[in-house]
Amino acid sequence: MSGRTQARACPERTCVGCRERAAKSDLLRIVAISDECVADPRGTLPGRGAYVHPAVVCLDQAVRRRAFPRTLRSAGALDTTALRKAVAGEAGATP
């Protein structure tokens, strides 16, 4: 044995709301589909993705900073009502 550990590196992403770095598995991927922000919890939808903590606070900060259109390279404003419901439901489900 060489004494080296086989620890795998954990990919990190930056939350577009609070701008903190976190593990990719701790963040929720957001994708723009026809002028609407859609949650992509499995990370399999095509296109550019933005990452945000699954918390209403970070989502509010991202909307206030207009981070989604800039990060997802969208020409106009994106609708976040469905995303807000998904994040609120997910945050309420965790104990």
mmCIF file of the C-alpha atoms, coordinates in Angstrom:
data_MODEL
# 
_entry.id   MODEL 
# 
loop_
_atom_site.group_PDB 
_atom_site.id 
_atom_site.type_symbol 
_atom_site.label_atom_id 
_atom_site.label_alt_id 
_atom_site.label_comp_id 
_atom_site.label_asym_id 
_atom_site.label_entity_id 
_atom_site.label_seq_id 
_atom_site.pdbx_PDB_ins_code 
_atom_site.Cartn_x 
_atom_site.Cartn_y 
_atom_site.Cartn_z 
_atom_site.occupancy 
_atom_site.B_iso_or_equiv 
_atom_site.pdbx_formal_charge 
_atom_site.auth_seq_id 
_atom_site.auth_comp_id 
_atom_site.auth_asym_id 
_atom_site.auth_atom_id 
_atom_site.pdbx_PDB_model_num 
ATOM 1  C CA . MET A 1 1  ? 0.000   0.000  0.000   1.00 0.00 ? 1  MET A CA 1 
ATOM 2  C CA . SER A 1 2  ? 1.313   3.438  -0.861  1.00 0.00 ? 2  SER A CA 1 
ATOM 3  C CA . GLY A 1 3  ? -0.329  5.255  2.029   1.00 0.00 ? 3  GLY A CA 1 
ATOM 4  C CA . ARG A 1 4  ? -2.420  7.506  -0.200  1.00 0.00 ? 4  ARG A CA 1 
ATOM 5  C CA . THR A 1 5  ? -6.099  7.858  0.457   1.00 0.00 ? 5  THR A CA 1 
ATOM 6  C CA . GLN A 1 6  ? -8.582  7.517  -2.358  1.00 0.00 ? 6  GLN A CA 1 
ATOM 7  C CA . ALA A 1 7  ? -10.788 10.454 -1.309  1.00 0.00 ? 7  ALA A CA 1 
ATOM 8  C CA . ARG A 1 8  ? -12.692 11.861 -4.255  1.00 0.00 ? 8  ARG A CA 1 
ATOM 9  C CA . ALA A 1 9  ? -12.962 15.582 -4.716  1.00 0.00 ? 9  ALA A CA 1 
ATOM 10 C CA . CYS A 1 10 ? -16.449 16.968 -4.147  1.00 0.00 ? 10 CYS A CA 1 
ATOM 11 C CA . PRO A 1 11 ? -17.528 19.396 -6.886  1.00 0.00 ? 11 PRO A CA 1 
ATOM 12 C CA . GLU A 1 12 ? -18.434 22.854 -5.606  1.00 0.00 ? 12 GLU A CA 1 
ATOM 13 C CA . ARG A 1 13 ? -20.735 25.483 -7.060  1.00 0.00 ? 13 ARG A CA 1 
ATOM 14 C CA . THR A 1 14 ? -21.608 29.050 -6.062  1.00 0.00 ? 14 THR A CA 1 
ATOM 15 C CA . CYS A 1 15 ? -25.112 29.979 -4.955  1.00 0.00 ? 15 CYS A CA 1 
ATOM 16 C CA . VAL A 1 16 ? -26.349 32.856 -7.139  1.00 0.00 ? 16 VAL A CA 1 
ATOM 17 C CA . GLY A 1 17 ? -28.348 34.216 -4.188  1.00 0.00 ? 17 GLY A CA 1 
ATOM 18 C CA . CYS A 1 18 ? -25.926 34.462 -1.284  1.00 0.00 ? 18 CYS A CA 1 
ATOM 19 C CA . ARG A 1 19 ? -22.730 33.973 -3.384  1.00 0.00 ? 19 ARG A CA 1 
ATOM 20 C CA . GLU A 1 20 ? -21.397 31.293 -0.992  1.00 0.00 ? 20 GLU A CA 1 
ATOM 21 C CA . ARG A 1 21 ? -19.616 28.209 -2.284  1.00 0.00 ? 21 ARG A CA 1 
ATOM 22 C CA . ALA A 1 22 ? -21.142 24.873 -1.327  1.00 0.00 ? 22 ALA A CA 1 
ATOM 23 C CA . ALA A 1 23 ? -21.085 21.264 -2.412  1.00 0.00 ? 23 ALA A CA 1 
ATOM 24 C CA . LYS A 1 24 ? -22.978 20.670 -5.635  1.00 0.00 ? 24 LYS A CA 1 
ATOM 25 C CA . SER A 1 25 ? -25.197 18.136 -3.863  1.00 0.00 ? 25 SER A CA 1 
ATOM 26 C CA . ASP A 1 26 ? -26.322 20.787 -1.333  1.00 0.00 ? 26 ASP A CA 1 
ATOM 27 C CA . LEU A 1 27 ? -27.537 23.206 -4.012  1.00 0.00 ? 27 LEU A CA 1 
ATOM 28 C CA . LEU A 1 28 ? -30.559 23.159 -6.306  1.00 0.00 ? 28 LEU A CA 1 
ATOM 29 C CA . ARG A 1 29 ? -29.925 23.471 -10.048 1.00 0.00 ? 29 ARG A CA 1 
ATOM 30 C CA . ILE A 1 30 ? -32.146 25.956 -11.924 1.00 0.00 ? 30 ILE A CA 1 
ATOM 31 C CA . VAL A 1 31 ? -32.701 25.853 -15.696 1.00 0.00 ? 31 VAL A CA 1 
ATOM 32 C CA . ALA A 1 32 ? -34.548 28.308 -17.959 1.00 0.00 ? 32 ALA A CA 1 
ATOM 33 C CA . ILE A 1 33 ? -37.260 26.695 -20.078 1.00 0.00 ? 33 ILE A CA 1 
ATOM 34 C CA . SER A 1 34 ? -39.286 29.067 -22.281 1.00 0.00 ? 34 SER A CA 1 
ATOM 35 C CA . ASP A 1 35 ? -38.959 32.200 -20.108 1.00 0.00 ? 35 ASP A CA 1 
ATOM 36 C CA . GLU A 1 36 ? -39.539 30.315 -16.850 1.00 0.00 ? 36 GLU A CA 1 
ATOM 37 C CA . CYS A 1 37 ? -37.128 29.159 -14.160 1.00 0.00 ? 37 CYS A CA 1 
ATOM 38 C CA . VAL A 1 38 ? -37.553 25.451 -13.481 1.00 0.00 ? 38 VAL A CA 1 
ATOM 39 C CA . ALA A 1 39 ? -36.005 23.430 -10.659 1.00 0.00 ? 39 ALA A CA 1 
ATOM 40 C CA . ASP A 1 40 ? -33.814 20.556 -11.824 1.00 0.00 ? 40 ASP A CA 1 
ATOM 41 C CA . PRO A 1 41 ? -33.176 18.435 -8.708  1.00 0.00 ? 41 PRO A CA 1 
ATOM 42 C CA . ARG A 1 42 ? -31.695 15.512 -10.692 1.00 0.00 ? 42 ARG A CA 1 
ATOM 43 C CA . GLY A 1 43 ? -29.441 17.789 -12.749 1.00 0.00 ? 43 GLY A CA 1 
ATOM 44 C CA . THR A 1 44 ? -30.354 16.185 -16.066 1.00 0.00 ? 44 THR A CA 1 
ATOM 45 C CA . LEU A 1 45 ? -32.229 18.924 -17.933 1.00 0.00 ? 45 LEU A CA 1 
ATOM 46 C CA . PRO A 1 46 ? -30.369 20.371 -20.928 1.00 0.00 ? 46 PRO A CA 1 
ATOM 47 C CA . GLY A 1 47 ? -29.031 23.900 -21.036 1.00 0.00 ? 47 GLY A CA 1 
ATOM 48 C CA . ARG A 1 48 ? -27.161 26.237 -18.759 1.00 0.00 ? 48 ARG A CA 1 
ATOM 49 C CA . GLY A 1 49 ? -27.764 25.871 -15.070 1.00 0.00 ? 49 GLY A CA 1 
ATOM 50 C CA . ALA A 1 50 ? -27.656 28.190 -12.102 1.00 0.00 ? 50 ALA A CA 1 
ATOM 51 C CA . TYR A 1 51 ? -27.293 26.918 -8.556  1.00 0.00 ? 51 TYR A CA 1 
ATOM 52 C CA . VAL A 1 52 ? -29.074 28.214 -5.479  1.00 0.00 ? 52 VAL A CA 1 
ATOM 53 C CA . HIS A 1 53 ? -29.522 26.976 -1.923  1.00 0.00 ? 53 HIS A CA 1 
ATOM 54 C CA . PRO A 1 54 ? -32.980 25.396 -1.522  1.00 0.00 ? 54 PRO A CA 1 
ATOM 55 C CA . ALA A 1 55 ? -34.029 28.227 0.800   1.00 0.00 ? 55 ALA A CA 1 
ATOM 56 C CA . VAL A 1 56 ? -36.467 31.063 0.214   1.00 0.00 ? 56 VAL A CA 1 
ATOM 57 C CA . VAL A 1 57 ? -33.911 33.594 1.486   1.00 0.00 ? 57 VAL A CA 1 
ATOM 58 C CA . CYS A 1 58 ? -31.351 32.726 -1.197  1.00 0.00 ? 58 CYS A CA 1 
ATOM 59 C CA . LEU A 1 59 ? -34.054 32.621 -3.864  1.00 0.00 ? 59 LEU A CA 1 
ATOM 60 C CA . ASP A 1 60 ? -35.252 36.105 -2.865  1.00 0.00 ? 60 ASP A CA 1 
ATOM 61 C CA . GLN A 1 61 ? -31.696 37.447 -3.010  1.00 0.00 ? 61 GLN A CA 1 
ATOM 62 C CA . ALA A 1 62 ? -31.153 35.948 -6.455  1.00 0.00 ? 62 ALA A CA 1 
ATOM 63 C CA . VAL A 1 63 ? -34.392 37.485 -7.772  1.00 0.00 ? 63 VAL A CA 1 
ATOM 64 C CA . ARG A 1 64 ? -33.569 40.876 -6.237  1.00 0.00 ? 64 ARG A CA 1 
ATOM 65 C CA . ARG A 1 65 ? -30.079 40.835 -7.773  1.00 0.00 ? 65 ARG A CA 1 
ATOM 66 C CA . ARG A 1 66 ? -31.511 39.718 -11.164 1.00 0.00 ? 66 ARG A CA 1 
ATOM 67 C CA . ALA A 1 67 ? -29.074 36.809 -11.080 1.00 0.00 ? 67 ALA A CA 1 
ATOM 68 C CA . PHE A 1 68 ? -31.151 34.263 -13.015 1.00 0.00 ? 68 PHE A CA 1 
ATOM 69 C CA . PRO A 1 69 ? -31.398 36.117 -16.363 1.00 0.00 ? 69 PRO A CA 1 
ATOM 70 C CA . ARG A 1 70 ? -27.714 37.026 -16.180 1.00 0.00 ? 70 ARG A CA 1 
ATOM 71 C CA . THR A 1 71 ? -26.488 33.563 -15.187 1.00 0.00 ? 71 THR A CA 1 
ATOM 72 C CA . LEU A 1 72 ? -28.760 31.678 -17.566 1.00 0.00 ? 72 LEU A CA 1 
ATOM 73 C CA . ARG A 1 73 ? -28.039 34.170 -20.376 1.00 0.00 ? 73 ARG A CA 1 
ATOM 74 C CA . SER A 1 74 ? -31.681 34.981 -20.986 1.00 0.00 ? 74 SER A CA 1 
ATOM 75 C CA . ALA A 1 75 ? -32.714 38.039 -22.986 1.00 0.00 ? 75 ALA A CA 1 
ATOM 76 C CA . GLY A 1 76 ? -35.653 39.035 -20.764 1.00 0.00 ? 76 GLY A CA 1 
ATOM 77 C CA . ALA A 1 77 ? -36.994 38.537 -17.273 1.00 0.00 ? 77 ALA A CA 1 
ATOM 78 C CA . LEU A 1 78 ? -37.727 34.987 -16.136 1.00 0.00 ? 78 LEU A CA 1 
ATOM 79 C CA . ASP A 1 79 ? -40.844 33.851 -14.258 1.00 0.00 ? 79 ASP A CA 1 
ATOM 80 C CA . THR A 1 80 ? -39.957 32.405 -10.842 1.00 0.00 ? 80 THR A CA 1 
ATOM 81 C CA . THR A 1 81 ? -43.414 31.649 -9.375  1.00 0.00 ? 81 THR A CA 1 
ATOM 82 C CA . ALA A 1 82 ? -43.227 27.866 -9.947  1.00 0.00 ? 82 ALA A CA 1 
ATOM 83 C CA . LEU A 1 83 ? -39.662 27.850 -8.627  1.00 0.00 ? 83 LEU A CA 1 
ATOM 84 C CA . ARG A 1 84 ? -40.735 29.766 -5.515  1.00 0.00 ? 84 ARG A CA 1 
ATOM 85 C CA . LYS A 1 85 ? -43.475 27.186 -4.827  1.00 0.00 ? 85 LYS A CA 1 
ATOM 86 C CA . ALA A 1 86 ? -41.020 24.320 -5.285  1.00 0.00 ? 86 ALA A CA 1 
ATOM 87 C CA . VAL A 1 87 ? -38.438 25.849 -2.962  1.00 0.00 ? 87 VAL A CA 1 
ATOM 88 C CA . ALA A 1 88 ? -41.049 26.769 -0.335  1.00 0.00 ? 88 ALA A CA 1 
ATOM 89 C CA . GLY A 1 89 ? -42.452 23.233 -0.434  1.00 0.00 ? 89 GLY A CA 1 
ATOM 90 C CA . GLU A 1 90 ? -38.990 21.677 -0.201  1.00 0.00 ? 90 GLU A CA 1 
ATOM 91 C CA . ALA A 1 91 ? -37.947 23.942 2.673   1.00 0.00 ? 91 ALA A CA 1 
ATOM 92 C CA . GLY A 1 92 ? -41.164 23.161 4.528   1.00 0.00 ? 92 GLY A CA 1 
ATOM 93 C CA . ALA A 1 93 ? -40.689 19.411 4.082   1.00 0.00 ? 93 ALA A CA 1 
ATOM 94 C CA . THR A 1 94 ? -37.327 19.272 5.848   1.00 0.00 ? 94 THR A CA 1 
ATOM 95 C CA . PRO A 1 95 ? -37.474 18.965 9.653   1.00 0.00 ? 95 PRO A CA 1 
# 
